Amino acid sequence: LQVPNNGQSCLANYTRCQIFSYINQNPGVQFRALCSILCLPVGLVEYHLGVLVRAGLVSFIRDGRYKRFFVSKRFSKREMLAICLLRHKTTRRIIEVLLQKKKLYHTKLANEIAITPQALTWQMKTLSGNKFILKVNCGLKTFYSLDNSSVPLLMEYLAVIR
């Protein structure tokens, strides 16, 4: 990974370098997870992340209430969104099952991932509009599948997240 010259001085600090390295190895990591895993106080991580973001070394995207951090310019917006989806345990399981089974109706998918149909409905509402999972209504049944153009991307980043 090449670091721009203006970022070299930022990474001279041990804590900042530690944070940057962890984000590089774990794209899409959450702020609190970063604090917990590196055993660093919240205020310290917040300060050093601010320095890294201002230097253009680290970027973030919002994932609901959370921020997920990435090494800048390493991933496209679509790749960062895919990684964010895969960082959620239930969403990751939905995607894994759809990668295997290709197309499932609502109740069958809920059974496969061992959640209630109501919980799956809630999950799918939060996923609506992401353009990775497709929903087709056929009579009284709703079928889910993955967008074919997204499959290689999801498979690649599923391996990264694991």
Secondary structure, DSSP 8 states (H G I E B T S, - for coil): ----HHHHTGGGSHHHHHHHHHHHHSTTEEHHHHHHHHT--HHHHHHHHHHHHHTTSEEEEEETTEEEEEETTSS-HHHHHHHHHHHSHHHHHHHHHHHHHSEEEHHHHHHHTT--HHHHHHHHHHHTT-SSEEEEEETTEEEEEE-GGGHHHHHHHHHHH-
